[in-house]
Amino acid sequence: GEEALDMLQAMNTGHDGSLTTVHANTARDALGRIETMVAMANMNLPERAVRQQVASAIHVVIQQTRMSDGSRKVTSISEITGMEGDVITMQEIFLFEKVGVTQDGKVIGRFRATGVRPKCCERLRASGIHLPPDMFEGVTEVR
C-alpha cells in the first residue's frame, strides 16, 4: 500500500539507482501489481497518474521464473519505454526459450535476444557504460 507509493515517489526524485522486487507472473503483471499496491494506499490517485509514475520510475523489469526442476532462471528482460494513452509501453529485450529437459529432469534452454536495442543504452552510455551492439542479437545456451 503506502510503501509502494513511497517507493515510486523515491524512485522519481532524480536519484539514479533503485531496485525492488515484486511477485508477478510476467513483466506486464508486475507493473499491474505495483499499480494495485499503490491503490491500496487509499490516496485516491487517478489511475493514469499512477501509471505515469510507474512508467517514469521503472526502466527495466527482469522476470525470474521457477522452472519445473525447481531451478530459477531469468526468463525475460523488458524495458519500459513510456506511455501511449493510458497504457504503459514496454518492449522485451531478451527471453528464455525452454528447449527440453535432460534425462535427470533439468530444464535446458537458451536465452535469446529479441533484436530490439533498448532505449536505456543511451543513458548507460552517458554514464560511461558501453554495451556491445551485438549483445542484442543472437542466442546463448543455458543449462
N, C-alpha and C positions, 0 to 999 in steps of 0.2 A: 503494500500500500504506500504509505508515506515514504518508505525507504526508496522505492522505485522512483518516485517523483524527485526526492532529494538527489538520487544518483544522476538522473537526467539533467537536473539543474547544475550539478557539479561538473558534469561532462561538457556542458555548454558554456563554461565560463572562460574558455580560451586557453586553458592549460592542456597541453598535449599529453596523452598517455593514460588512458583509462582502460580497465579490464574488468569484466564482470562475467558471471555465469548465469544461465537460465535454463531450466529444463523444458524442452520442447522437442517435437518430432522432426521439425525441419527449420531451416533458417527463417523462412517466412513466418512459421508458427512462433518462433522466438520473439519476433517483433510484435506479434499479436499478444503474446503473453505479457510483454513489458507494458503494452497499452492497457491491458486488463489490470495489471498490478497498479498502474498509476491511477486508473479509475477507482480502485479500491481505497484511495486516499480521501475520497469524498470531497474533492476540491471543486467539483462541477466544472472542470475544464472542458472546453469544446474538443470533440474527438479530433478535429483537424489540427488544433493547436498541439495536442499531444503527439500526433503523428509527425508534425513538423519538428518537434523537439527530438523525437526518436531519430528521424532522418538526419538531423543536424548533428546529433551526438554520436551516433554509431556509424562507423565506416566499414567495418568488416565483421562478418559472422562466420565463425568456424564451427561446423557441426561435427560432433563426435557421436558415433553410434556404437552400441554394444552389439557385437556380432553373435551369431548362433553358437559359436565356440566359446563365448564368454570374453573374448578379447574386445578391446575398444580400438576403433580405427577412425581417423578423420575421414569423413565421407563427403564433405562439401566445404568449400571456401567460397563465400559470396561477398560481393561488395554492395553496399548501399549507395545508390547513385543519385538520390534526391527524391522528388515527388512529381507526380503527374496528376493533377487534380487533387483528389483526396487519397490517392494510392501512393504508398512508399514504393519506389522503384529499386530494383536490385538486379544484379547480374552474377551468375555463377562463373567463377574463375577456374576452379578445379573441382573434380568429383571423383569419387571412388567407384570403380566398377568391379563387382564381385565376378570372378571368372570360374570359381569352383571351390571345392573342399578337398583337402588331402585325405588319404586313407584314414588318418588318425583324427579327422574331423576339423582340422584347422582351416579357417577361411583364407582363401588366397584371392588376390585381385590386383588391380592396377589403379594408380592414381593418375588421372588424365586431365591435362589442361584443356579447357574448352575453346581455346584460341582467342579469348577475349583478353585484351590488355587493359588491366584495371586503371581507372582514373586516378587512384591513390598513388600510382607510380610517380606522378609529378610531385606530390607532396613529399614522398620519400626521397626523391632526387634532390629536392630543395634542402632536405636535412642531411645530405651527404651520403645517402644510401642508394647505390646504383645496382639495379637488378638487371641481369642479362635478358635481353628481349626474347631469346629462345626459351626461356623458362616458362613462357605462356603457350608453348607448343609442345606436342609430344606426350609420351606416356612413361611412367615409372612403375616397374613391377613392385608389388607389396606382398610380403608374406608375414 
